[in-house]
Amino acid sequence: MQGPDREVVALAADLVRIDSSNPTLAPQGSGESTIADYCAAWLSTRGFTTVRLESTPGRPSILATGAGRGGGRSIMLNGHLDTVSLAAYDGDPSPSPASPPPAPAPTSASTPSPRPAPS
């Protein structure tokens, strides 16, 4: 795998490794601070201006702006930084026979650093 595909896969893998469990839904949830820091750094290395908004401690959002080069149209993308843990899950979280076993839970020591933008 080469080029942009490799970067997309690496970004997805990094984001999945970061615990961003919503503390409102799971008392042990870590919140979004770590993933917000990661996303802000990733975006900054790619030329975006970022602003951290945090009206609730530990539950930040990142606003990123990429400057255009002309008078063309703009686009806004919006997404969630939090995830929902299995802490309150009532069903059987074990995989079906056709599913691979779940990956081990990440630890704070395994939080990835954003990769630099490709040259």
C-alpha positions as CSV (number, residue, x, y, z in Angstrom):
1,M,0.0,0.0,0.0
2,Q,1.4,3.4,-1.0
3,G,0.7,7.1,-0.9
4,P,-2.6,8.5,0.5
5,D,-4.0,5.0,1.2
6,R,-1.2,4.3,3.6
7,E,-1.8,7.6,5.4
8,V,-5.5,7.0,5.7
9,V,-5.0,3.5,7.1
10,A,-2.4,4.8,9.6
11,L,-4.7,7.7,10.7
12,A,-7.6,5.3,11.2
13,A,-5.4,2.9,13.2
14,D,-4.1,5.7,15.4
15,L,-7.6,7.1,16.1
16,V,-9.0,3.6,17.0
17,R,-6.1,3.2,19.5
18,I,-7.0,6.3,21.4
19,D,-9.5,5.9,24.2
20,S,-12.1,8.6,23.8
21,S,-14.9,6.9,25.8
22,N,-17.7,9.3,26.7
23,P,-17.6,9.8,30.5
24,T,-21.3,10.7,30.5
25,L,-22.2,7.2,29.4
26,A,-19.4,5.3,31.2
27,P,-18.1,6.6,34.5
28,Q,-14.6,5.4,33.7
29,G,-14.6,7.1,30.3
30,S,-11.5,9.1,29.6
31,G,-13.2,11.8,27.6
32,E,-12.0,13.4,24.4
33,S,-8.9,15.4,25.6
34,T,-6.3,13.0,24.2
35,I,-8.0,12.4,20.9
36,A,-8.7,16.2,20.5
37,D,-5.0,16.9,21.1
38,Y,-4.1,14.2,18.5
39,C,-6.5,15.6,15.9
40,A,-5.4,19.2,16.5
41,A,-1.8,18.2,16.0
42,W,-2.5,16.1,12.9
43,L,-4.5,19.0,11.4
44,S,-1.9,21.6,12.3
45,T,0.9,19.7,10.6
46,R,-1.3,19.8,7.4
47,G,-1.7,23.5,7.4
48,F,-5.0,23.9,9.3
49,T,-5.5,26.6,11.9
50,T,-7.0,24.9,15.0
51,V,-9.0,26.2,18.0
52,R,-9.8,24.1,21.0
53,L,-13.3,24.7,22.4
54,E,-14.0,23.2,25.8
55,S,-17.2,24.3,27.6
56,T,-17.2,21.1,29.6
57,P,-13.8,20.1,31.2
58,G,-12.4,16.9,29.5
59,R,-14.9,17.2,26.6
60,P,-13.2,19.4,24.1
61,S,-14.0,20.0,20.4
62,I,-11.6,21.1,17.8
63,L,-12.4,23.7,15.2
64,A,-10.0,23.5,12.2
65,T,-9.9,25.9,9.3
66,G,-8.1,25.4,6.1
67,A,-7.6,28.6,4.2
68,G,-8.7,28.6,0.6
69,R,-6.8,30.1,-2.4
70,G,-9.5,32.0,-4.1
71,G,-13.2,32.9,-4.1
72,G,-14.6,29.4,-4.5
73,R,-17.1,27.6,-2.4
74,S,-16.4,26.4,1.1
75,I,-17.1,23.1,2.8
76,M,-17.7,22.3,6.5
77,L,-17.1,18.8,7.9
78,N,-18.4,17.8,11.3
79,G,-17.7,14.7,13.4
80,H,-17.7,13.3,16.9
81,L,-14.5,12.7,18.9
82,D,-16.2,10.6,21.6
83,T,-16.9,6.9,21.5
84,V,-19.2,4.7,23.5
85,S,-17.6,2.0,25.6
86,L,-19.0,-1.5,26.2
87,A,-19.3,-0.7,30.0
88,A,-23.1,-0.6,30.0
89,Y,-23.6,-3.1,27.1
90,D,-26.3,-5.7,27.9
91,G,-25.6,-8.2,25.1
92,D,-22.8,-10.7,24.5
93,P,-19.8,-8.7,23.2
94,S,-18.0,-11.9,22.3
95,P,-17.3,-12.2,18.5
96,S,-19.3,-14.5,16.3
97,P,-17.4,-17.5,14.9
98,A,-16.7,-15.6,11.6
99,S,-15.4,-12.5,13.5
100,P,-11.8,-12.0,14.6
101,P,-11.2,-11.6,18.3
102,P,-11.3,-8.0,19.6
103,A,-8.0,-6.1,19.9
104,P,-6.6,-5.6,23.4
105,A,-7.8,-2.4,25.1
106,P,-5.4,0.6,24.6
107,T,-3.5,2.1,27.4
108,S,-2.3,5.6,27.8
109,A,1.2,4.4,27.1
110,S,0.1,3.3,23.6
111,T,-1.4,6.7,22.6
112,P,0.1,7.4,19.2
113,S,1.7,10.6,18.1
114,P,0.4,12.2,14.9
115,R,2.5,11.3,11.9
116,P,4.0,14.2,9.9
117,A,2.3,15.2,6.7
118,P,3.7,13.4,3.7
119,S,6.2,15.3,1.6
